């Protein structure tokens, strides 16, 4: 009889992540098995062989018929559980695909695409220099700071080809599922065995892709969002994280991991190379790269020598004489759109708020439509004639009279992407218009309509941040930003940085070829440094100013953060328990730990509950992890290294 330590993929006990089991078979670490737990049967992963324990053990029920997980994935699991102070079973639920023990019919793997017409890569001087630096790395992390359209994708393709020539696989992480079609198209021109994985695939499709990688006997290239990092690759040579500044690379549910940091650990375990690519790297990542002497590869010029910078026109929204034809679309923007469509070209309108209008209120008494669960304004969705809460999903019919005073003076204020779509459909009825945001139906997303977007069949693209990055659209000539300063007023240390990044990225959708292009930006704060730097893509000045502010206010990268949030049914209970924990932490925390709060969370009321939070700052991350031992087991959530305080 053999004995093994097995880690269940279901939480059995809060204080234990693995248990001892017996087996008649010889099992390798990483073997997936089914085990008895009480009267239930659960899935588990064999961690290691152990000597016979002094107590009776139950037997492993069955072994899942597939190769063991790579040892590096086991190591990564252990690291994530410890570093993010998360139960091992919760980490397994993130790493492993659902339905791993299901028997499925073998189907042709449609995620693997064979190269048909391979084209030879032609590189710019900047690209050749970037590849030279990547080649010179034995392993480790490099920051690829390349302006929009500098050709970062071709660097990733060539680095993946060079890894494949050595018999090694690659992982390419993208921030949005919307970008998969474009990237897969580019990669399959040069590489065989490209595997796509993302959350919009069915459980069976994701499992098939996962098994394909686990059983692969030749190099693969895996493309997908952050979860693609956990594909079971045995011999990994290269990882690229494109648009590495994007918040979507930090998971919001437990384990609240950073894909950048996790990728660095995975690359280290495989002795692989990791490249973090962005035109607007996060302030913290750039600073840490400088401090740790990581290679910072710069690509300061567009890949095309004939690329013409866009003409940027700023419209001051405080001056109403700029809006004589329409109340939120300026004369400058409308005339630019008219000219673009007259010339047979494409335009893009960016606004980072979905829905039709943000606020519904009574002009007579001031009543405002709010969510009864979350106490936030309900957003009007005119196409469905509904008021919707964007936090909990609560829906209500649009009132025709005020429920308070019975007057019919109901008005709708604010601008969302649906409102923009409605207005532009009225103004340009002949044009084909498509809106892309979180409300877009699954059969009309960017990746589903990518070919129509790329070839210019869609004349006008309207959307939120998902269309602001990564897309390369050859027919695009005009970009309009409806309100550039939307995010500047948010109470968050990263709000200014996020505004700068979004503007720099959206400007980067044009100016990629010899065609003249135009960007029209409407803003209430035309002189704000973040807006000025974003529109000129002036990263150097923005970085110097922002890093000085971060140091003065002691925010990352100059300190570590821990956000603690309590959730209670009543406001009194939330306040009382937040104060109680703050008092406890102040009595046990080292002097170097600063405890801020308690304060109401940004969304104080969510789904009929009240939320209050504490923010802890410390020069030593371990001190913050140690303080989690004082967190009550119920009602509290924590996030280490939050990228936002909202």
Secondary structure, DSSP 8 states (H G I E B T S, - for coil): -EEEEEEESS-SBTTBS-EEEEESS---TT-EEEEEETTEEEEEEEEEEE---SS---BEEEE-SS----HHHHHHHHHHHHHTT--HHHHHHHHS-TTTT--------TT----SS-------HHHHHHHHHHHH-SSEEEEEEE-TTS-HHHHHHHHHHHHHHTT-EEEEE-S-GGGHHHHHHHHHTT-S-EEE--TTS-HHHHHHHHHHHHH-SS--EEEESGGGGGS--SSEEEEEEETTT-GGGB-SSSS--BHHHHHHHHHHHHT-EEEEEESS--HHHHHHHHHTT-EEEEE-S-SSTT----EEEEEETT-GGG-SS-SSS-HHHHHHHHHHHHTT-EEEEE-S--SSBSEEEETTT--B-B-TTT-SB-EEETTTTEEE-TTT--EEE--SS-TTT--S-EEEES--HHHHHHHHHHHTTTS-EEEESTTS-GGGSTTTSHHHHHTT-SSEEEESGGGSSS---TTEEEEEES-TTTTTTSSSTTHHHHHHHHHHHHHTTS-SSSS--EEEEEES-TT-HHHHHHHHT-HHHHHHHHHHHHHHHT-TTSSEEEEEEEEESSHHHHHHHHHHHHHHHHHHS-TT-EEEEEEEEEEEEETTEEEEEEEEEES-HHHHHHHGGGS-SSSEEEEET-S---
